[in-house]
Amino acid sequence: MSTAEAWQVVVGLEVHVQLATKSKLFSPAPNRYGDRANHNVDVVDVALPGTLPVPNAAAIDLALALGLALGCTINRRSTFARKHYFYPDLPKGYQISQYDAPILTGGAVPVDGRLVPLTRIHLEEDAGKSLHGEGDDASYLDYNRAGTPLLEVVSEPALTSAGEAERYFRALRRLVMALDVCDGNLQEGSMRADANVSVRRPGAPLGQRVELKNINSPRFLAMAVEHEAKRQVAELSAGRAIAQETRLWDAERRESRVMRSKEDAEDYRYVDDPDLPPLVVTEEQIARVRAALPELPDAKRDRYVGALGLSVEDAAALTSERAVAELFEGALRVHANAKALANWVKNEVLAVLNARGLESATVAQVITPAALGALVKLIDEGAITGKVAKDVFAELAAGRGDDPVRIVDEKGWRLQNDDGALAAALAEVVAANPGEWQKLVDGKDKLLGFFVGQVMKRCGGTADPKAVGQLVQQALRTQRG
């Protein structure tokens, strides 16, 4: 996609994926979000003299899992380097990362049926966090995040629009969550994207790129890329050059601002870390990690279409988040009507999430798999109508119970099939509408639905529509002789 007829947008993404390990990358301190400031800190994290980093084996396994899923080349020997820069929240004065010998190279992320090529994926530690209180004349430092294990997933400059960048981010997020590599929590910053954006004339070499830093939302990523591309087109169209710089995206104002001049690799003065030997990956490690890989989102989507008979659209919606797929599959174990369950998840459950402004990962807050399966089973058994089912779902979604059967029985919402009760209700409806009944007897068959609806209404919506229809037809045949 181009921002204007004569320009093309080129985007490369560097996505930082926080690994779901119990401890940090080089220390035994807990890797946990939300604790009080400076609570999860080890002597290694704050670089006290005499401390030595020790690589986290679980983090290496997670890197291998993502590499296998994305078809990367696993480098049997990789090294750690010191990346030097000076910020108050970086106690050592350098970040331990990987530079010229990363653990993973190549591979691709599947997006919309095509493979977006990757340059590399490397391990690195996160920095701490500077806190700036409003009205304070000082900043505070929280080192809980220092040493948090990250994978940096670096794509080739192969994305061609803001929308494609957004879909790439979402596809990668689905994958790392399915693998249990990362919890995908965007509010907590578990995934953050840096976007390198440039524009060029069709067929021309790549333009000067500008980096957009630390964006933790697919939607905001799309906004930022679109804004930056338009800004660059405006600058170039006015005859001005694009500066190599890093910019911050302000989601509230929907604009970017300059953060700093963009550094090149030599500015970081990379050197091999003398405290860490080369990281050697064995064939046994790779085989063990490969054997433990779960079903990946694309394979799950294809299975839903092929084995369960779902549409591609429904299968895509169900596999958009791991939690959504788990809800669907859990409900399927209770009641094996895949198409009906898919409709309920897509049209009712996800609608509640959207209305509440919640992420799909929080779907368990709306309904449990057991409750969803039981609810659809009640419909298919003819125990309740579709209208009543929505009332039951509203009770479940509001937290007023977790058992559809109990709610139906307590509310008296089961379908009535008692011929005597339905006949009595029909008699009352006929008595209240003698003129309409006579018109029906005389041949105005369009009134048949009116009488079925009135009987249903008199029964509080719990009468079996099919049984009511048959009863009205029988009474009509008797009346007509």
Secondary structure as GFF3:
##gff-version 3
##sequence-region A 1 481
A	DSSP	beta_strand	8	18	.	.	.	ID=ss1
A	DSSP	alpha_helix	57	69	.	.	.	ID=ss2
A	DSSP	beta_strand	73	74	.	.	.	ID=ss3
A	DSSP	beta_strand	77	78	.	.	.	ID=ss4
A	DSSP	beta_strand	81	84	.	.	.	ID=ss5
A	DSSP	beta_strand	94	97	.	.	.	ID=ss6
A	DSSP	beta_strand	104	105	.	.	.	ID=ss7
A	DSSP	beta_strand	108	111	.	.	.	ID=ss8
A	DSSP	beta_strand	114	125	.	.	.	ID=ss9
A	DSSP	beta_strand	129	132	.	.	.	ID=ss10
A	DSSP	beta_strand	139	142	.	.	.	ID=ss11
A	DSSP	beta_strand	149	155	.	.	.	ID=ss12
A	DSSP	alpha_helix	162	178	.	.	.	ID=ss13
A	DSSP	beta_strand	191	200	.	.	.	ID=ss14
A	DSSP	beta_strand	210	215	.	.	.	ID=ss15
A	DSSP	alpha_helix	218	237	.	.	.	ID=ss16
A	DSSP	beta_strand	245	250	.	.	.	ID=ss17
A	DSSP	beta_strand	255	261	.	.	.	ID=ss18
A	DSSP	three_ten_helix	265	268	.	.	.	ID=ss19
A	DSSP	beta_strand	271	272	.	.	.	ID=ss20
A	DSSP	beta_strand	279	280	.	.	.	ID=ss21
A	DSSP	alpha_helix	283	291	.	.	.	ID=ss22
A	DSSP	alpha_helix	297	306	.	.	.	ID=ss23
A	DSSP	alpha_helix	312	318	.	.	.	ID=ss24
A	DSSP	alpha_helix	322	334	.	.	.	ID=ss25
A	DSSP	alpha_helix	338	344	.	.	.	ID=ss26
A	DSSP	pi_helix	345	349	.	.	.	ID=ss27
A	DSSP	alpha_helix	350	356	.	.	.	ID=ss28
A	DSSP	three_ten_helix	360	365	.	.	.	ID=ss29
A	DSSP	alpha_helix	369	380	.	.	.	ID=ss30
A	DSSP	alpha_helix	386	397	.	.	.	ID=ss31
A	DSSP	alpha_helix	404	411	.	.	.	ID=ss32
A	DSSP	alpha_helix	419	432	.	.	.	ID=ss33
A	DSSP	alpha_helix	434	441	.	.	.	ID=ss34
A	DSSP	three_ten_helix	445	447	.	.	.	ID=ss35
A	DSSP	alpha_helix	448	458	.	.	.	ID=ss36
A	DSSP	alpha_helix	465	480	.	.	.	ID=ss37
###
